[in-house]
Amino acid sequence: MTEVFPVVAGVLLGIAAQRIASMRWRMAVIAAASVLIGWVASAVSGELAESWLFILVDTAQVLVVALLTGVAVRMWRRRGARVS
């Protein structure tokens, strides 16, 4: 159950980041927010009491899910534009 937060946060981050026009800024925001959300996820779940390395795991989860969500949103928008 503790891995739900990073995944859901990554999906929301990936969707929200699509509103940033510049690809460079979008990647910077996703990277910075992934680190922050990964730290929060590790702290909330209590994993930080065991090891600080859990921050890396949670950050990677958020980052990968956000990037995959961003790709999926772009593909969905392109498909919708072609069909119309």
Helices and strands as residue ranges (DSSP letters): H 4-17, H 23-45, G 47-49, H 54-83
